[in-house]
Amino acid sequence: MLVWDETDVLTVLEVIPQVDCDGIWHRYEVEKDGIKLTVHIYQYDGDISFELINSANNMSLFSMSLVNCNGILRKKDNTGEYLQFAPANCFSHRYDGETTIPYGVRVMVNPSINVSLYR
């Protein structure tokens, strides 16, 4: 099961999500500078999908999924405020929600939308 704090995701992405009536998924959509970022979180399975879309022609620029994500962590440093998404098997134990995630996907929306892989 995914370890996350909905408030952290709301704080970084700055949008209220669409939520499934049963709370199975949350979908966040952020649009800036002609790019739309969609983050789809399936909290019970831990599956996360990311998509970047060109707003001008509605064409996908980038798409990826994390299956069985261990956790989402909000971080703030000299590069800005962002979310870290931990891929499956990133930890040898259950993620505690506080430990730094050593590698995964990083998402930020300020000053501009950015999705990157990090180590």
Sequence and secondary structure as in RCSB ss.txt:
>XXXX:A:sequence
MLVWDETDVLTVLEVIPQVDCDGIWHRYEVEKDGIKLTVHIYQYDGDISFELINSANNMSLFSMSLVNCNGILRK
KDNTGEYLQFAPANCFSHRYDGETTIPYGVRVMVNPSINVSLYR
>XXXX:A:secstr
  B  HHHHHHHH S  EE TTSSEEEEEEEETTEEEEEEEETTTTEEEEEEEETTTTEEEEEEEESS  EEEEE
EETTEEEEEEE TTSSSS   SSS  SSEEEEE SSS EEEEE 
